[in-house]
Amino acid sequence: MADGQSTPVKEAVINESSLDTVGSSTRDLEPTEKLKAPWWSYIWDYEPGRSHEERAFIQKLDVFLVTMLSFGYFIKNLDQTNISNAFVSGMKEDLGMNGNQINLVDTAWTVGYVVGQIPSQIVLTKVRPSVWVPSCELLWTLLTFCLAAAKTSNHVIVIRFFVGLAESIFYPAAHTVLGSWYKPSELGKRACIFHASSAAAGMFSGYLQAGVYRGLNGVNGFAGWQWLFIMDGIISLPICIAGFFVLPDLPENTRAFYLNESDRIMAKERMNQVGRAPRARLGRSAFKRIFGRWHVYLLTILYIIFINIGPSASINPMALWLKAKGESVERINIIPTAAAAIQLVLTVLFAIISDAIRRRASIMSMSTFLGGFAALLLAIWNIPDGLKWFAFLLQRASVPYGPLSMSWANEICGADAEERAIVIGIMNYMGYAFNAWVPLLTFPQVDSPRFRKGFIFSTAAFGAQAIITAIVAYMYKRDLKRGKTRRGDAPGIGDEEGVIVSSLDHP
């Protein structure tokens, strides 16, 4: 920062009663006194008004809930992205996948994912998350083991359909559960830390495949790509089992061993303070209420664009470009992990900034700009090699938009628990419903490594993403001006001055 430029200072207002009374006779105190907040308040939660009990309660949630969901999302993405690593590590040749079979594998997974979305979210309103989520995790882990036994691309297609069906529960369920425990000023960072585990999974899968190919290729008659599926299953199994004991369900029905009765009461009070309603009976009136608002329509369009803005999970343009350049299997798997590392860092960084300045849409737009710039460079293609490397590495900068949009949806729909669960489910459902066929048109494998029409499509889609983000922000602000609001816990959250749209007063 340039000399002479003032630095904004966070200030905390503390009551006289909270100060040490020793020596108080030497000076008079004002009813309140402003002190500078510590430097780490720009990075993590800082609320001087929190009691010791509430701080301890949030720490428990961070240690158990966020960690468990992050591990769950890690194995979901490990078991989802391993296809991409296996494909460039011998599976393509061993199973004769020389056409667009890898796209069909992706389509099968996506169809299963779409079919399971809404039913899974409805089940989640009836069944404890600590039962439903780990059960689905266990199923997709067993199916991952089965992939090692696949003999043809058709076997892979069928198994991946059921993997997608089992995995369909996790992402919307995780955001529903996070939104049931954390306030808006706390939610963005946790949601993005949870989401950053997907980048860690992508990195780990690349390193694991490189190591497995070097050390286990051919051992006991299994190819290196088959050992990848076996190792992924072994890693996933204990995490599935832990979920049955660690996930805390929801504040109104939790039985988590690490939460006492005062914690459970506090959890309900905290959500009531920010207008976050508990679950109620899901009936016809709830669906009428949900589909009578703009939330479900615009947020769904927003998420459809996000999910379909690039290639599907099994198509890694950078890895295919490296393969076309003649790089070794190890380098093909390791080099793209740098892009995943950039995604991880930006996901956490954008989450911290988003919670600090309390402006979701502004930070989401930064992610849009970076991703759009990378897509534009790759659409041009005939650029210096150094710039092309830069574009491939920057591609994943668009990913933080996703968890921030889910946090935003949690806040916009926060006053209605049923709407929050169903809207998040529909967002994911419709996003992947389009993902079942859009990548077949935009990023078919036979277009690799150039993907000319794919990158042109991505560039245009990033423009559409910027527009829909602005529209959602405008509609949310319009509702606030009309009085459809309830005061939240943090001024300025979501670009809307700390208020949560309430369904208690208006449909």
N, C-alpha and C positions, 0 to 999 in steps of 0.2 A: 504493500500500500504506500502511496506517495506521501512524502513528508507534509505535514500540515493538514492532512485530510482527517477529519474526525472519524472515530470508530464508534458505531452504534453500541450502546451498552445495555445489556439486559439488567433490569432492576427487580428486586424482590421486596415486597412490602411485608414487614414482620411486625407483629404486635409487641407492645412493651412487655406483656406478661411472658413472652417467650425468651426475653433477654436475661442474662445472668444478673441477678439483683445485687451481687457483691459489689460494693463501691458505688452504688447508684446514688448515694447522697452527694457525690462530688459533682454531679451534673444533672440537670433536668432533662427528661426525655419527652419528646413529642408523642402524641397518641400513637403515631406510626413512624417508622424510620426506614428510609430506603437504603438498601445495601446492594453493592454490585453482586451479580450472580457469578458463580464460578465458571471458568472457561469451558468445562465439560457440559454446561447447560446448553451449549450450541449443538452438542452431539447427541445427548441422551436426555431423558425426562428430568425436568427440574421444576418441582412444584413445592415451594416452601410450606404450603399449607397442609401437606400430607402428614398424617400421623405416622408414628413408628409402625403401627399395626398394618396400615395400608401399604407402606413401603415393603414390609416383609411379605405381605400378600402378593404384591406384584412380582417380587423376586421369585416367589414360588411358581407363579405362572410362567415367568421367563425360563426358569430352570427346567420345569417339567413340560408344560404345554408347548411352548415355542420350540424347545429342543426336540420333543417327540414328533411334532408336525414337520419340522425341518428334516429329521431323519426319514420320516415317511415319504416326504416329497423327494428326498434324495434317492431313495430306492425306486420310487415311481419313475423318475427320470432316468435312472440307471437302467431299469428294465425297459424303458421306452426308447432310449437313444442307442442302446447296444446294437440294434439292427444296423444303424449307420456305420458303426465301427466294424461290425462283422462283415458287412457288404464289401468294404474296401480291403478286407483282410483275408479273402479267400472264399467267402461264401458265394459270391457272384459266380466264380468259376466252378466251384464244386457242385452247385445246384443248377448251373446253366441259366443264370438270370441275366441274359444278354439283351433282352428287350426292355419293356417297361414293367417287368414283374415287381421291381422294388416299389414302384408307384402303386401297384395293386395291393402289395403288402400294407402300405400306408393307408390305402382306402379301406381295407378290411379292418384295420385297427380303428380307424376313424368311425366307420359305421357302427362297430361295437360300442365305441365311446359315446356316440350320439344316442344309440338305442337305450343305453343305461342311464343317461343324464337325468331326465325328469323323474322317472320312477325312483332313482336313488335318492334324489332330494326329497321326494314325498315320503319315502321310507324313513329318511332322516328326521322328519317331523314326528315320527311315531316310535322309532327305535333309538336306543342310546347310541351316540357316536362311538363310545368305547367298545361297543359290540359290533356295530355295522362296519366301521372303517377298518379295523384290524382284520375282520373276516374277509373283506375284499382284498386287502393287502396279501393275506395268506394265499388266496386263490391265484392272484396274478404271479406270485412267487413260484408256486407249483407249476404254472404254465410256462414260466421262464425256463425251468429245468427241462420241460418237454421240447423246447426249441432246439436243444442240443441233439435231440434224436431225429430231427426233421431230415427227410431224405430227398424231398422235392420242394420246389417253390410253392406248390399247392398246400403242402403240409404247413409251411410257414404262414401262408395266407390264412388258413383256418385257425391256427393257434393264435395268431395275432388278433383275429376278431374277438376271441374270448379274453385275451389280455386287455384289449380296449374296453370290453364290457366291464371287467372287474375294476379297471383303473378309473372308470367314469365317475365314481363316487368321490374320489379323493380331493381334487382341487376345489370344487365348490363347497364341499363339506368343511374343508379346512378353513376357508374364509368365513363361512357361517359360524364356526366355532370361535375363531379369533374375534369376530365382531360381537360375540356374545359375552366376552370377558373384558375387552379393552375399550377404554374411552377413545374418542377421536384423536386426542393429542398423543396417544400412546400407540394407536393402531398402525399407522403408516410404516413406522420403523419395523415393528414386529412382522407385518405382512411381507415386507420386502426382504427381511432377513430370512424368513421362511422361503420366499421365492428364490433367493440367492442360492439356496441349496441345489436348485436345478442346474445352475452354472457349475457348481462344484461337482455335481454328478457327471456333467458332460466332460469336464476335465479328467475326473477320475476314470471314466470309462475309456478315454483315450489312452491314459497311462496304463490302465489295466490290460487293455488289448495289446498294447505294444509289449508289455512284460510277458503276458501269456503267450503271445506269438513267438517270442524269443525263447521262452523257457519250457513251454508245454506243448508246442505244436508237434503232433504225431504221437504224444505219450498215450499209452493204452488205446491206441487206434483212433483217438479223437484229434480233429484238426484244431488249430488255434482258435478259430471263431467259435467252435463248439465249446471249448473250455471257457470262453468268455461268458456264455450263458450259464454254465455250471457255477462259475465263481460268483456271478451276479446273484444267483439263487441262494448260495451259501451265505453271502453278505446280507441278503434281505430277510432271511428266516428269523433270526433273533429279534430284529426290529419289529416284525409283525407281531410276534408273541408279546413283546414289551407293551405294545399299544393297548392290549386288553387291560393292563393294570395302570397305565400312566395317563391316558387321555381322561380329562375330568368331566366329560359330558357338558352340560349346560348349567348355569347358576341355579336354575330352579330344580334340578334333579341330580346334582353332582353327588358322587359318593367317593371322590378321590381320597386316597389315604393321607395325602399331604395337606388337605384342607380341613380345618376344624370348623366348628359350628359358627364361630364369629366370622371366619373367612367367608362362609357361605352367605351369611346375612349381609356382609359388606359387599359381596359380589352383586347381589340383587339391588342394593341401594345405589351402587355406582352406576349401574345400567339405568336405573330409574332417573338418576340425576341428569343423564344426557338424552333422555327420551327413548332409550333402547328398550322396546317392549319385550316381555317374555313370550314364549310360545303360547298360542291358544288353539282352539279346535279349527282344523283346516276344513272348511265347508264351502258351499256354493257362494255364500256372501263374501268369503275371503277372495275367491277368484274374481268375483265381480268388482271388488274393491281394487285388486291388483291391476286388472286389465282396464280399469277406468282412469288410470293415471298415465302420464307420459313416461314415467320412469322405465317401465319394462320395454317400451318401444325404442327409445333413443339409446338407452344403455346397451340394448341388444345390438343395435346397428354399430355402435362404437366398438363392441367386442368382436363382432363379425369381422370388421376391418382389421382389428389387431391380430386375430388368429390367422387370417388368410393373407397377410401382407407379404409373406415370404414363402419359401419352400416348406414342404412337410418335414417331419422330424427325421425321416430316413434319408433325406437328400441334404447332403452337406456340400454346398457349392465349392467351398474352399478345399475340402478333402478331395473332391472329384477333379478340381483344377490341379492339385498337387499330383494326383494319380496320373493325369494326362501328361504332366511334365516329367514323369518317370521317377518320382521320388520313391524311396523304400517304404515298405509297409509301416515300419516304426515311425518314420518321419510323417507319413500321411496321418497317423493317429495322434502324434504328439503336437505337431505345429498348430493345428486348429484349436488346441486347448488355450492358446493365448487369447483368442477371441472370447472364449468362455470366461477367462480371467477378467477381461475388460467388462464383460456383462456383470460379473459378480461385484466388482468394485463399484461400478456405476449404479447398480441396483441398491446397494447399501447407501451410497453417497446421496442419490436422489431421494431416498426415503428420509434420510436425516434432514436434508434441506427442506423437503416437503413438510415435515412436521415442525421444523424450526420457523419457517416463514408462513406456515399454515395456508399454502396455496397449491392444491393438488393439480389443477388444470395447467398452471404455469410450468410446473416441473415436468408434467407429462408432455407438454409441447416441446420442451428441450430434447426429450427422448425422441420425439417425432422428427425434429430437425436433424439430429445426428444420423438417425436411420435413413432418412430421406436423402441426405447428402451422400451417404455410402452407396445407396441404390442408384443414384444418378451417375456416380462415377462408374459403377459396374455396367450400367446401361450403355454408357459411352464406349466402354471396354478398351478401345485403342488409346490407351494412356500409358505413361511411363510405368515400368514394373513396380517401382517404389510406391507410386500412388495407388496401384492396384492392390499391393499388399496392405496398404493403409485402409483401403475401402473394405477388403475382406475382414480385417480385424475390427473395423468400426461397425460392421453389420449388426452385431449383437447389442449395440448401444440402444437399439429400439426396444429391447425386451423389458426394461424396467417400467415401461408404459403399462404393461399388463397388471402387475400387482398393485400399482397405484390406482388403476381404474377400478379394481376390485375393492380397494379401501374406500374409494369415492362412492361406489355403489352401496357399500355397507353404511356409509354416513347418510347418503341421500335417502335410503330406505330404512334408516335406523329405528324409526318410531313404530315400525310394524314388522314383527318377527317373521310372520308368514310371508309377507311381501319380500323381505330381505332374502329368505331362503329360496323362494321360488324365482325371483328375479335373477339372483346369482346363478341358479340352475339353468334358467332359460338363456342367459347370456352365454354360458359355456356350451349349452346344447346347440344353439343356433350357430355359434362360432364354428363348432366342429361339424355340424351338418353341412355347412358350406365347404369346410376343409376336406370333406369326403370326395369332392370332385374338382374344386377350384385348382389345387396344385397339379392335377392331371393335365390341365390346360395351360397353366402358367409355367410350371417347372418340371416337365417330363424328363425322365432320365436321358432320353435320346438327344436332348438338347445340350447335354453337358459337354464341356465345362462352360460354354459361352452363356447359355440361358438368356438369350437376347430379349425375347418377349417377356420372360419372367421378370427381369430387372426393370424393364420399361413399365410393366404392370405395377411393380413395387413402388416405383417413383410416383406414379399417379395415385396409388393407394395411400401413400404417406400424405399427399395433399388432401385427400378425402378425410383422413384421420384428423388432421389439423382442423378441418371445418366442423366435423361432428363434435370434437372436444369443445370448441367454442360455443356450439349450439347448446350442448348440455349445461355448460357453465351459465349461459344466458337464461335458460329455462329455470335453473335452480335459483338464480338471483331474482328472477321474476316472481317465483313463488314466495320468496322471502318478503319482497315488497308488498305482496298481497296479504301478508300476515299468516301464511301457512307455515309457521315456524314455531320452534321451541328452543329456548336457549340451551346451548351445550356447555361443555366444560372448558372449551378453549377458544378464545376469540380468534377469528380469522380462518377457522378450519375449512378447507375445501373451497377457498376463494369466496366464502359467503359469510364472513364475520362471525364465525363460531356458532351458527345455528343449525339445527337439524330439522328437516322437513317433517312435520308431524301429521300422522294420519288420524290422530285423535280428534282433531277439530274439523278437518276437511277430507273429503274422499280423494 
